[in-house]
Amino acid sequence: MPEIVKNTEAKRFEYRTDGQVVGYVDYTVDAGVVILPHTFVEPAHRGGSIASDVVRYALDDIRAEGYRVDPACPYVATWIERHPDYADLAVTREGQDTDQVVDDAARVTGVDLDADPRV
């Protein structure tokens, strides 16, 4: 049975299947802002909704804790752009190349952000 948990020791939000971590979003906290620098999904589990599910969970947790988020990870940045109800959490990043963000997110997560309606 899949579950998503916040692993404070490892500083990441984890998507687990049968007790094994198959995807995660790393985080750090700096001056009241949670920085999400990296999203990863194991290659055998890519192409589903794992990345999207763990990002949503992370953002919901961040909101509940009263923090803002720096979506340093290209996948997270694009996810927030496509879910305007989470835009209030984001600290804006000047000069970010959105085409590069989409390309990087697809490479890291295996999800085609332009074609996938789950993102």
Contacts in CASP RR format, 6 or more apart in sequence:
PFRMAT RR
TARGET T0000
AUTHOR 0000-0000-0000
METHOD contacts of the structure
MODEL  1
MPEIVKNTEAKRFEYRTDGQVVGYVDYTVDAGVVILPHTFVEPAHRGGSI
ASDVVRYALDDIRAEGYRVDPACPYVATWIERHPDYADLAVTREGQDTDQ
VVDDAARVTGVDLDADPRV
1 18 0 8 1.000
2 15 0 8 1.000
2 16 0 8 1.000
2 17 0 8 1.000
3 15 0 8 1.000
3 16 0 8 1.000
3 19 0 8 1.000
4 13 0 8 1.000
4 14 0 8 1.000
4 15 0 8 1.000
4 16 0 8 1.000
4 53 0 8 1.000
4 54 0 8 1.000
4 57 0 8 1.000
5 13 0 8 1.000
5 14 0 8 1.000
5 16 0 8 1.000
6 13 0 8 1.000
6 14 0 8 1.000
6 58 0 8 1.000
6 61 0 8 1.000
7 13 0 8 1.000
7 14 0 8 1.000
7 24 0 8 1.000
10 24 0 8 1.000
11 26 0 8 1.000
11 27 0 8 1.000
11 28 0 8 1.000
12 24 0 8 1.000
12 25 0 8 1.000
12 26 0 8 1.000
12 27 0 8 1.000
13 24 0 8 1.000
13 25 0 8 1.000
13 27 0 8 1.000
13 54 0 8 1.000
13 57 0 8 1.000
13 58 0 8 1.000
13 61 0 8 1.000
14 21 0 8 1.000
14 23 0 8 1.000
14 24 0 8 1.000
14 54 0 8 1.000
15 21 0 8 1.000
15 22 0 8 1.000
15 23 0 8 1.000
15 24 0 8 1.000
15 41 0 8 1.000
15 50 0 8 1.000
15 53 0 8 1.000
15 54 0 8 1.000
16 22 0 8 1.000
17 45 0 8 1.000
22 41 0 8 1.000
22 42 0 8 1.000
22 44 0 8 1.000
22 45 0 8 1.000
22 50 0 8 1.000
23 39 0 8 1.000
23 40 0 8 1.000
23 41 0 8 1.000
23 42 0 8 1.000
23 45 0 8 1.000
23 50 0 8 1.000
23 51 0 8 1.000
23 54 0 8 1.000
24 39 0 8 1.000
24 40 0 8 1.000
24 54 0 8 1.000
25 36 0 8 1.000
25 38 0 8 1.000
25 39 0 8 1.000
25 54 0 8 1.000
25 55 0 8 1.000
25 58 0 8 1.000
25 73 0 8 1.000
25 76 0 8 1.000
26 36 0 8 1.000
26 37 0 8 1.000
26 38 0 8 1.000
26 39 0 8 1.000
26 40 0 8 1.000
27 34 0 8 1.000
27 35 0 8 1.000
27 36 0 8 1.000
27 37 0 8 1.000
27 58 0 8 1.000
28 34 0 8 1.000
28 35 0 8 1.000
28 37 0 8 1.000
29 35 0 8 1.000
29 67 0 8 1.000
32 67 0 8 1.000
32 68 0 8 1.000
33 67 0 8 1.000
33 68 0 8 1.000
33 69 0 8 1.000
33 70 0 8 1.000
33 91 0 8 1.000
34 62 0 8 1.000
34 65 0 8 1.000
34 67 0 8 1.000
34 68 0 8 1.000
34 69 0 8 1.000
34 70 0 8 1.000
35 69 0 8 1.000
35 70 0 8 1.000
35 72 0 8 1.000
36 55 0 8 1.000
36 58 0 8 1.000
36 69 0 8 1.000
36 70 0 8 1.000
36 71 0 8 1.000
36 72 0 8 1.000
36 73 0 8 1.000
36 76 0 8 1.000
37 72 0 8 1.000
37 73 0 8 1.000
38 72 0 8 1.000
38 73 0 8 1.000
38 108 0 8 1.000
39 51 0 8 1.000
39 54 0 8 1.000
39 55 0 8 1.000
39 73 0 8 1.000
39 75 0 8 1.000
39 76 0 8 1.000
39 105 0 8 1.000
39 108 0 8 1.000
39 109 0 8 1.000
40 108 0 8 1.000
40 109 0 8 1.000
41 47 0 8 1.000
41 50 0 8 1.000
41 51 0 8 1.000
41 109 0 8 1.000
41 110 0 8 1.000
46 109 0 8 1.000
46 110 0 8 1.000
46 111 0 8 1.000
47 109 0 8 1.000
47 110 0 8 1.000
47 111 0 8 1.000
47 116 0 8 1.000
48 111 0 8 1.000
48 118 0 8 1.000
49 118 0 8 1.000
51 75 0 8 1.000
51 79 0 8 1.000
51 109 0 8 1.000
51 111 0 8 1.000
52 79 0 8 1.000
52 111 0 8 1.000
52 118 0 8 1.000
52 119 0 8 1.000
55 75 0 8 1.000
55 76 0 8 1.000
55 79 0 8 1.000
56 79 0 8 1.000
56 83 0 8 1.000
58 76 0 8 1.000
59 69 0 8 1.000
59 80 0 8 1.000
59 86 0 8 1.000
59 89 0 8 1.000
62 68 0 8 1.000
62 69 0 8 1.000
62 89 0 8 1.000
63 86 0 8 1.000
63 89 0 8 1.000
67 89 0 8 1.000
68 89 0 8 1.000
68 90 0 8 1.000
68 91 0 8 1.000
69 76 0 8 1.000
69 80 0 8 1.000
69 89 0 8 1.000
69 90 0 8 1.000
69 91 0 8 1.000
70 90 0 8 1.000
70 91 0 8 1.000
70 93 0 8 1.000
71 77 0 8 1.000
71 79 0 8 1.000
71 80 0 8 1.000
71 90 0 8 1.000
71 93 0 8 1.000
72 93 0 8 1.000
73 105 0 8 1.000
73 108 0 8 1.000
74 100 0 8 1.000
74 101 0 8 1.000
74 102 0 8 1.000
74 103 0 8 1.000
74 104 0 8 1.000
74 105 0 8 1.000
74 108 0 8 1.000
75 104 0 8 1.000
75 105 0 8 1.000
75 108 0 8 1.000
75 109 0 8 1.000
75 111 0 8 1.000
75 113 0 8 1.000
77 90 0 8 1.000
77 93 0 8 1.000
77 96 0 8 1.000
77 101 0 8 1.000
77 105 0 8 1.000
78 98 0 8 1.000
78 101 0 8 1.000
78 102 0 8 1.000
78 105 0 8 1.000
78 113 0 8 1.000
78 119 0 8 1.000
79 86 0 8 1.000
79 119 0 8 1.000
80 86 0 8 1.000
80 87 0 8 1.000
80 89 0 8 1.000
80 90 0 8 1.000
81 87 0 8 1.000
81 98 0 8 1.000
82 113 0 8 1.000
82 119 0 8 1.000
102 113 0 8 1.000
102 114 0 8 1.000
105 111 0 8 1.000
105 113 0 8 1.000
106 112 0 8 1.000
106 113 0 8 1.000
111 118 0 8 1.000
111 119 0 8 1.000
113 119 0 8 1.000
END
